[in-house]
């Protein structure tokens, strides 16, 4: 399914990060909490308005877009 993706000319680290975002495999506060790891808060570390999930961090958070 992702064979074409790995043939794109880009830094390998960028490809891996993009692939992990697309597969929802980025470790976020919500994921840590879901696996029983104690976190102070599951809110976004940038804006503090929503839960820190992949969708929010990479597509919705207005602060992370500025970073």
Helices and strands as residue ranges (DSSP letters): H 3-6, H 12-22, H 29-34, H 54-55, I 56-60, H 62-66
